[in-house]
Amino acid sequence: MTSTTCLSPNRVWPIRPALGLAAGLALAAAVAPAAAETPWFPMKVYDASSGTPKPAEYTPLPKAEKPYRLCVLFPHMKDSFWVAVAYGIVKQAEAMNVNMNLYEAGGYENLPKQLSQFDDCMASGPDAIIVGAISGAGLSKKFEEAKAKGVPVVGVTNPLPPNALPAANYVDFVAMGEVTGAGLLAQSKPGDKLNIVTFPGPAGSGWAESFNEGFKKAVAKNPNAKILAEKFGDSGVAVQLQLIQDALQAYPGMNVIWGTAPTAEAAIGAVAEAGRSDLKIVSSYENQAMLDALNRGDILAFATQYPVGEGAVAIDQAVRLIEKKPVMSLVQPIAAVIDKTTVPKLQMDLVLAPASWTPVYSVKAK
């Protein structure tokens, strides 16, 4: 049995100040009941451990042998995407009866904060660390320090340099970008001119560049599709809104906006204000706002990488490394594009946290 500690009493996700270890623990406020087991397994994935992705099913261990101490680092908790990863982390930690503390850096611009949090994690004496890296290259020295001290590190959700860690799980971001491009083409009429501006996300994050690469690869198959510009920037709604407003002025012929979920959130209002009902909006990944927007008809499609599942798998990978049991060193969720025709078939509990769930930053094993 486990107990869980909640930091936020609200279902609205504000931009939180980045938490240090002491501050995070000091804010711990409430206890929720334990989960008996997670319902998401076996989960269909690709096992890319050999370098060649192969279809597989992922099933975690029933329980950890001991109540290990896991430290988890996220880039931020600004939106329901990372809340979904956190949900998977928390529920699987409860199910496996391990201790877990989660800390977020406040945004992709805060690599120094994540580096400091990694040091704090190491100083706390964890059995393993799970990290959604702001920058795989930027954290490489920290990974080496952890390895030298015998602390296994697992990468979750965000891409890393090859063989940077003993275990990781994240989607093939090029393939995920491709499915959104294919989805756009599938819903376009023959002969339609597609004048596209892409808003991939933060430059240097790795995933933004890969999403963009895959999308461009897919739309290049249509001679009527043209990329007018590529606008990188932080994945906050305010930054994306400014980029979109600038693009609406600079590229009056633009009729497709493709980018992050916050891009699409910002684009809905900006497009309406500009009176551009002809514009198509596609999101490169999922969150609650994208599902709502799709159901309203405000966007054409979004892609999913099943972030709840990613969080849950990361906990199991960490426990397997601690216990020196067989582990898939690289698990890749199978990306899918979601539009109005496919949303009824979506396994929603692998995509988003329940609407009633409040973000949890600490799990205590018993």
Secondary structure by P-SEA (a helix, b strand, c coil): cbbbbbccccccccccccccaaaaaaaccbbbbbbcccccccbbbbcccccbbbbbbbbcccccccbbbbbbbbcccccaaaaaaaaaaaaaaaaabbbbbbbbccccccaaaaaaaaaaaaaacccbbbbcccccccaaaaaaaaaaacbbbbbccccccccccccccccaaaaaaaaaaaaaaaacccccccbbbbbcccccaaaaaaaaaaaaaaacccccccccbbbbccccaaaaaaaaaaaaaaccccccccccaaaaaaaaaaaaaaccccbbbbbccccaaaaaaaaacccccccccaaaaaaaaaaaaaaaaaaccccccbbbcbbbbbcccccccccccccccccccccccbbbcc
